[in-house]
Amino acid sequence: MTTVQAPKKKKFYQIMYFQVLTAIIIGILLGWLKPDLAAQMKPLGDLFIKLIKMVIAPIIFCTVVVGIGSIGDMKKVGRVGIKALIYFEVVTTLALIIGVTVANLYHPGSGIDVTKFKGDISTYVTAAKNQSTWDFILKIVPDQVMDAFAKGEILQVLFFSILFGTVLAGAGEKGKSVVEFFDKIGHAMFGVVGIVMKAAPVGAFGAMSYTIGKFGVKALIPLAKLMASVYTTMFLFIFVVLALICKFYGFSIFKYLNYIKEEIFIVLGTSSSESVLPRMIDKMEKFGASKSVVGLVIPTGYSFNLDGTSI
């Protein structure tokens, strides 16, 4: 009779979120004590983000194609898509309402002399005005499929992936072998992510060092009121709005946040939510969500469900 040994428990310093948190603290200290040297650490953060972006498009493509292709029921896919878009619209609106309410209470911009700021924001305002709804819709369709992959345009990759997966789902037995092929490619891509994520502490260190070294701790003090507004809004949104949604569907927001704590620290250190997109897809499947739901909702959410941006 053979006995199966339980996997060895990792020591605290081997856990990813501890390494990332430690790297963030070291980055802050370096930026404070040696700002010139810290500002030179920017390439470390940029390199990590580029490594992650390298695999985002292939992972989204494989996940969506396998998810839709293995279902075979287009009505189910349609229901998931419609529910996701309705959820995005409602929850994003709630984020906007909470953000506006807190901003009106805190008045984070009061007392700031805007004449001292350099740069012209009118170019951003003009660009926003010039983009119509049809321009946005047309941008979803790529001019060339490979161009969408090369530029990392998530919505364009998602659009093509849905079409491709739909064709495979309708192909019956003929499409199964292709779905299995992309499933294997997807697993290989997640293996690449596993290797890249070992560099997450280095990326977090580089990004945080640059931020503190470039702008300085003193320069960040005037932004305290703004940050207080942001974190108050996020606290209300997460522990009221999202907590109620989680409770309605029968699971705890605290257990969920504990489950993705590594990803939270990575985003905090790198200031990029894209750095954890592949890991979130993988983790949500392990958490219990179906591959088709994960493949549709998470990539779409990165473009349509920007609650943090709304806040």
C-alpha positions in Angstrom: 0.0 0.0 0.0 1.4 3.4 -1.0 0.9 6.6 0.9 0.6 10.0 -0.8 2.7 12.6 0.9 1.0 16.0 1.4 2.7 18.9 -0.4 5.2 20.7 1.8 3.9 24.0 3.2 5.8 27.0 1.9 7.8 29.1 4.3 6.5 32.6 4.7 9.4 34.1 2.7 8.5 31.8 -0.2 4.9 33.0 -0.6 4.4 35.4 -3.5 2.4 38.1 -1.7 5.1 38.3 1.0 7.8 38.7 -1.6 5.8 41.4 -3.5 4.9 43.3 -0.3 8.6 43.2 0.8 9.7 44.4 -2.6 7.2 47.3 -2.4 8.5 48.4 1.0 12.1 48.2 -0.2 11.2 50.2 -3.2 9.6 52.9 -1.1 12.7 53.1 1.2 15.0 53.3 -1.8 12.9 56.0 -3.4 13.0 58.0 -0.1 16.7 57.5 0.7 18.2 57.4 -2.8 15.7 59.1 -5.2 18.2 59.4 -8.1 19.1 55.7 -7.9 15.4 54.7 -7.4 14.3 56.6 -10.5 16.7 54.4 -12.5 14.7 51.3 -11.5 11.9 52.1 -13.9 13.0 49.5 -16.6 12.5 46.7 -14.1 8.8 47.5 -13.7 8.4 48.2 -17.4 10.0 44.9 -18.3 7.7 42.9 -16.0 4.6 44.6 -17.5 5.9 43.8 -21.1 6.5 40.2 -20.2 2.9 39.9 -18.9 1.4 41.7 -21.9 3.3 39.3 -24.1 1.0 36.4 -23.2 -2.3 38.2 -22.5 -3.7 38.0 -26.1 -2.8 34.3 -26.6 -4.3 33.4 -23.2 -7.5 35.3 -23.9 -7.8 33.7 -27.3 -7.3 30.1 -26.1 -9.5 30.5 -23.0 -12.5 32.0 -25.0 -12.1 29.6 -27.9 -12.0 26.5 -25.6 -14.7 27.8 -23.4 -17.2 28.5 -26.2 -16.1 25.6 -28.4 -16.6 23.1 -25.7 -20.1 24.3 -24.7 -21.8 23.9 -28.0 -24.8 25.9 -26.8 -24.8 29.4 -28.2 -27.8 30.4 -26.2 -25.9 29.8 -23.0 -23.0 31.9 -24.3 -25.4 34.7 -25.2 -27.1 34.6 -21.8 -23.7 34.9 -20.1 -22.7 37.8 -22.3 -25.9 39.8 -21.8 -25.9 39.2 -18.0 -22.2 40.4 -17.9 -22.9 43.6 -19.8 -26.0 44.4 -17.6 -23.9 43.8 -14.5 -21.0 46.0 -15.9 -23.5 48.9 -16.6 -25.2 48.7 -13.2 -22.1 48.3 -11.0 -20.1 50.9 -12.9 -22.9 53.4 -12.5 -22.9 52.7 -8.7 -19.1 53.3 -8.7 -19.6 56.6 -10.4 -22.4 57.7 -8.0 -20.3 56.8 -4.9 -17.2 58.5 -6.4 -19.1 61.7 -7.2 -20.7 61.8 -3.7 -17.4 61.4 -1.9 -15.7 63.9 -4.1 -18.4 66.5 -3.3 -17.9 65.8 0.4 -14.1 65.9 0.4 -13.5 68.6 -2.3 -10.1 67.0 -3.0 -9.1 69.7 -5.6 -9.8 72.7 -3.3 -6.8 74.9 -2.4 -4.6 73.6 -5.3 -3.0 76.3 -7.6 -3.6 74.8 -11.0 -1.4 77.5 -12.7 1.7 75.7 -11.4 0.8 72.5 -13.3 2.6 71.9 -16.6 1.0 70.5 -19.7 -2.2 71.0 -21.6 -5.2 68.7 -20.8 -7.3 70.1 -23.6 -5.8 67.5 -26.0 -7.3 64.7 -23.9 -10.7 66.5 -23.7 -10.7 67.0 -27.5 -9.8 63.3 -28.1 -12.7 62.2 -25.9 -15.2 64.4 -27.6 -14.2 63.3 -31.1 -14.8 59.6 -30.4 -18.4 58.7 -31.1 -20.3 55.5 -30.2 -19.8 54.2 -33.7 -16.1 54.9 -33.6 -15.9 52.8 -30.5 -17.9 50.0 -32.1 -15.8 50.1 -35.3 -12.6 49.9 -33.2 -13.8 46.5 -31.7 -13.4 45.0 -35.2 -9.7 44.6 -36.1 -8.3 45.6 -39.5 -6.1 42.5 -39.4 -6.4 39.7 -36.9 -2.7 39.4 -36.3 -2.5 43.2 -35.8 -4.9 42.9 -32.9 -2.6 40.2 -31.3 0.5 42.3 -32.0 -0.9 45.5 -30.4 -2.6 43.6 -27.5 -6.0 45.1 -28.2 -8.1 43.0 -25.8 -11.5 43.8 -27.2 -10.4 43.0 -30.7 -8.8 39.7 -29.7 -12.0 38.9 -27.7 -14.2 39.7 -30.7 -12.3 37.4 -33.0 -12.1 34.7 -30.3 -15.8 34.6 -29.9 -16.4 34.3 -33.6 -13.7 31.5 -33.9 -15.1 29.7 -30.8 -18.6 29.9 -32.2 -17.5 28.3 -35.5 -15.8 25.5 -33.6 -18.9 25.0 -31.4 -21.1 24.6 -34.5 -18.7 22.2 -36.2 -19.6 19.3 -33.9 -17.1 16.5 -33.8 -14.9 18.1 -36.4 -14.3 21.1 -34.1 -13.4 19.0 -31.0 -9.9 18.2 -32.1 -9.2 21.9 -32.7 -10.7 22.9 -29.3 -8.4 20.2 -27.7 -5.4 21.7 -29.5 -6.0 25.2 -28.2 -6.7 23.8 -24.8 -3.2 22.4 -24.7 -1.8 25.7 -26.1 -3.6 27.5 -23.3 -2.1 25.3 -20.6 1.3 25.9 -22.1 0.7 29.7 -22.0 -0.3 29.5 -18.3 3.0 27.7 -17.8 4.8 30.7 -19.3 2.8 33.0 -17.0 4.0 30.9 -14.0 7.6 31.5 -15.0 7.1 35.2 -15.6 5.3 35.7 -12.3 8.5 34.7 -10.4 9.7 38.1 -11.5 6.7 39.9 -9.9 8.6 41.1 -6.8 11.4 42.6 -9.0 8.7 44.3 -11.2 6.9 45.7 -8.1 10.2 46.9 -6.7 11.2 48.7 -9.9 7.8 50.4 -10.3 7.5 51.5 -6.7 11.1 52.7 -6.6 10.6 54.8 -9.7 7.4 56.3 -8.4 8.8 57.4 -5.1 12.2 58.4 -6.5 10.7 60.4 -9.3 8.0 62.3 -7.4 9.3 62.0 -3.9 7.4 61.5 -0.7 7.0 65.2 0.0 5.5 65.7 -3.5 2.9 63.1 -2.6 1.8 64.8 0.6 -0.4 67.4 -1.2 -2.2 64.5 -2.8 -3.3 63.1 0.6 -6.8 64.5 0.4 -7.2 63.1 -3.1 -6.0 59.7 -2.0 -8.3 59.9 1.1 -11.2 60.4 -1.3 -10.1 57.6 -3.5 -9.7 55.1 -0.7 -12.9 56.1 1.0 -14.8 55.5 -2.2 -13.1 52.2 -2.9 -13.7 51.0 0.7 -17.4 51.9 0.3 -17.6 50.2 -3.1 -15.8 47.0 -2.1 -17.2 46.5 1.4 -20.7 47.7 0.7 -21.6 47.2 -3.0 -19.4 44.2 -3.9 -19.9 42.7 -0.4 -23.7 42.7 -0.9 -23.4 41.2 -4.3 -21.2 38.5 -3.0 -23.5 37.8 -0.1 -26.5 37.6 -2.5 -24.7 34.9 -4.5 -23.6 33.0 -1.4 -19.9 33.6 -0.8 -17.8 35.9 1.4 -16.0 39.0 0.0 -13.4 38.5 2.6 -12.6 35.0 1.6 -12.5 36.1 -2.0 -10.1 39.0 -1.3 -7.9 36.6 0.7 -7.9 34.3 -2.3 -6.6 37.0 -4.7 -4.3 38.8 -2.2 -1.2 38.1 -4.3 -2.8 39.7 -7.3 -3.9 42.7 -5.2 -0.3 43.3 -4.1 1.1 42.9 -7.6 -1.4 45.5 -8.9 -0.5 47.8 -6.0 3.2 47.5 -6.8 3.1 47.7 -10.6 0.1 50.1 -10.9 -1.2 47.9 -13.7 -4.2 45.6 -13.5 -3.1 43.9 -16.7 -0.2 42.4 -14.8 -2.6 39.9 -13.2 -5.1 39.3 -16.0 -3.7 35.8 -16.9 -3.6 34.8 -13.2 -7.1 36.0 -12.6 -8.4 33.9 -15.5 -6.6 30.8 -14.1 -7.6 31.5 -10.5 -11.3 32.1 -11.3 -11.5 28.7 -13.0 -9.9 27.1 -9.9 -12.4 29.1 -7.7 -15.2 27.3 -9.4 -16.3 29.5 -12.4 -16.7 27.7 -15.7 -14.2 28.2 -18.4 -16.7 29.8 -20.8 -17.9 32.4 -18.1 -14.3 33.3 -17.2 -13.2 33.6 -20.8 -16.0 36.0 -21.6 -16.4 38.0 -18.4 -12.8 38.8 -17.3 -11.4 40.0 -20.6 -14.6 42.0 -21.4 -14.5 43.4 -17.9 -11.1 44.8 -18.4 -12.6 47.1 -21.1 -16.2 47.6 -20.0 -16.2 47.1 -16.2 -13.7 49.7 -15.1 -15.0 50.5 -11.7 -11.7 51.7 -10.4 -11.3 54.1 -13.3 -14.9 55.4 -12.7 -14.0 56.1 -9.1 
